[in-house]
Amino acid sequence: MFHLTTERPEDGPAIETLLDRAFGTDRHAKISYRYRSDVPPVRQLSRVARADADGRILGTIRYWRVAIGGHDALLLGPVAAEPALKGRGIGVALIRDTLDAAAWMNAARVVLVGDIGYYKRFGFAPAAPMGIHMPGENPDRLLAVALARNAFAGVSGAVERRRLLRANRLKAA
Ligand SMILES: CC(C)(COP(=O)(O)OP(=O)(O)OC[C@H]1O[C@@H](n2cnc3c(N)ncnc32)[C@H](O)[C@@H]1OP(=O)(O)O)[C@@H](O)C(=O)NCCC(=O)NCCS
């Protein structure tokens, strides 16, 4: 019914429409969007689910580079599936595929804002007991998963925006 591919630049408008339908057009006011403004998502982990029949976009997932107490981390989201096709495995496929890819890229830790009932199947657990918080966000909804052994040892504090790398700053100047 669907297959996964890397997101292409021309997918942008269809992804925005899908996200508006999945989360509402006020989604940009969410706390997690503070980490997404003015910075690009991680290109290799921006993937979509496409309909086998016509290539239409049925699902989307993106990740963002953040820091926790000075340690690199990834912020997963938004992830969304076509509302009419909920429960067909699109969300699970996108999340499993990209967490595997993130581990291959040597990412050590991932956080997200979401329901533990859905994300525990991927190994996510509440981040608050680890001493990790997202300012302004409901602590019960901040979840974390380790992609490497002891990835959270000595890692605590606020989830922070990552500053642009020096090379990118120079390029943008
Ligand atoms: C959440 C979402 C991405 C899941 O994608 P999906 O393709 O519908 O889900 P899947 O088919 O992969 O998985 C379905 C399973 O997840 C469960 N599930 C879905 N949402 C859930 C939730 N909020 N809490 C607990 N379980 C949930 C279903 O009950 C089903 O369980 P089962 O496998 O035991 O039958 C999709 O429903 C969506 O786009 N929702 C709106 C946007 C959103 O909330 N995104 C997540 C942000 S935290």
The ligand as an SDF file (V2000), in Angstrom:
LIG
                    3D

 48 50  0  0  0  0  0  0  0  0999 V2000
    0.1590    9.0700   15.7740 C   0  0  0  0  0  0  0  0  0  0  0  0
    0.2020    8.6380   14.3050 C   0  0  0  0  0  0  0  0  0  0  0  0
    1.4570    9.1960   13.6460 C   0  0  0  0  0  0  0  0  0  0  0  0
    0.2350    7.1200   14.2610 C   0  0  0  0  0  0  0  0  0  0  0  0
    0.3270    6.7030   12.9190 O   0  0  0  0  0  0  0  0  0  0  0  0
   -0.5910    5.5110   12.3840 P   0  0  0  0  0  0  0  0  0  0  0  0
   -0.0890    5.1520   11.0440 O   0  0  0  0  0  0  0  0  0  0  0  0
   -2.0000    5.9070   12.5130 O   0  0  0  0  0  0  0  0  0  0  0  0
   -0.2820    4.3880   13.4570 O   0  0  0  0  0  0  0  0  0  0  0  0
    0.1750    2.9060   13.2070 P   0  0  0  0  0  0  0  0  0  0  0  0
   -0.7730    2.2310   12.2810 O   0  0  0  0  0  0  0  0  0  0  0  0
    1.6000    2.8750   12.8130 O   0  0  0  0  0  0  0  0  0  0  0  0
    0.0380    2.3120   14.6580 O   0  0  0  0  0  0  0  0  0  0  0  0
   -1.2550    2.0620   15.1090 C   0  0  0  0  0  0  0  0  0  0  0  0
   -1.1770    1.6930   16.5710 C   0  0  0  0  0  0  0  0  0  0  0  0
   -0.8700    2.8600   17.3240 O   0  0  0  0  0  0  0  0  0  0  0  0
   -1.8830    3.0480   18.3040 C   0  0  0  0  0  0  0  0  0  0  0  0
   -1.9750    4.4770   18.5900 N   0  0  0  0  0  0  0  0  0  0  0  0
   -2.1450    5.4890   17.6990 C   0  0  0  0  0  0  0  0  0  0  0  0
   -2.1610    6.6700   18.3710 N   0  0  0  0  0  0  0  0  0  0  0  0
   -1.9600    6.3700   19.6810 C   0  0  0  0  0  0  0  0  0  0  0  0
   -1.8680    7.1520   20.8640 C   0  0  0  0  0  0  0  0  0  0  0  0
   -1.9650    8.4900   20.8230 N   0  0  0  0  0  0  0  0  0  0  0  0
   -1.6670    6.5030   22.0450 N   0  0  0  0  0  0  0  0  0  0  0  0
   -1.5570    5.1600   22.0890 C   0  0  0  0  0  0  0  0  0  0  0  0
   -1.6230    4.3740   20.9900 N   0  0  0  0  0  0  0  0  0  0  0  0
   -1.8380    4.9790   19.8080 C   0  0  0  0  0  0  0  0  0  0  0  0
   -3.1020    2.4250   17.7000 C   0  0  0  0  0  0  0  0  0  0  0  0
   -4.0410    2.1000   18.7040 O   0  0  0  0  0  0  0  0  0  0  0  0
   -2.5080    1.1790   17.0780 C   0  0  0  0  0  0  0  0  0  0  0  0
   -2.2330    0.2130   18.0930 O   0  0  0  0  0  0  0  0  0  0  0  0
   -2.0470   -1.3490   17.7510 P   0  0  0  0  0  0  0  0  0  0  0  0
   -0.7730   -1.4700   16.9360 O   0  0  0  0  0  0  0  0  0  0  0  0
   -1.9010   -1.9780   19.0840 O   0  0  0  0  0  0  0  0  0  0  0  0
   -3.2580   -1.7270   16.9950 O   0  0  0  0  0  0  0  0  0  0  0  0
   -1.0500    9.1160   13.5120 C   0  0  0  0  0  0  0  0  0  0  0  0
   -2.1860    8.5870   14.1160 O   0  0  0  0  0  0  0  0  0  0  0  0
   -1.1940   10.6160   13.4020 C   0  0  0  0  0  0  0  0  0  0  0  0
   -0.7650   11.1980   12.4080 O   0  0  0  0  0  0  0  0  0  0  0  0
   -1.8250   11.2560   14.3950 N   0  0  0  0  0  0  0  0  0  0  0  0
   -2.0150   12.7080   14.3700 C   0  0  0  0  0  0  0  0  0  0  0  0
   -0.7290   13.4210   14.5740 C   0  0  0  0  0  0  0  0  0  0  0  0
   -0.0360   12.9740   15.8490 C   0  0  0  0  0  0  0  0  0  0  0  0
   -0.6340   12.9200   16.9210 O   0  0  0  0  0  0  0  0  0  0  0  0
    1.2720   12.6650   15.7120 N   0  0  0  0  0  0  0  0  0  0  0  0
    2.0780   12.2150   16.8110 C   0  0  0  0  0  0  0  0  0  0  0  0
    2.5750   13.3770   17.5770 C   0  0  0  0  0  0  0  0  0  0  0  0
    2.9510   12.9160   19.2020 S   0  0  0  0  0  0  0  0  0  0  0  0
  1  2  1  0
  2  3  1  0
  2  4  1  0
  2 36  1  0
  4  5  1  0
  5  6  1  0
  6  7  2  0
  6  8  1  0
  6  9  1  0
  9 10  1  0
 10 11  2  0
 10 12  1  0
 10 13  1  0
 13 14  1  0
 14 15  1  0
 15 16  1  0
 15 30  1  0
 16 17  1  0
 17 18  1  0
 17 28  1  0
 18 19  1  0
 18 27  1  0
 19 20  2  0
 20 21  1  0
 21 22  1  0
 21 27  2  0
 22 23  1  0
 22 24  2  0
 24 25  1  0
 25 26  2  0
 26 27  1  0
 28 29  1  0
 28 30  1  0
 30 31  1  0
 31 32  1  0
 32 33  2  0
 32 34  1  0
 32 35  1  0
 36 37  1  0
 36 38  1  0
 38 39  2  0
 38 40  1  0
 40 41  1  0
 41 42  1  0
 42 43  1  0
 43 44  2  0
 43 45  1  0
 45 46  1  0
 46 47  1  0
 47 48  1  0
M  END
$$$$
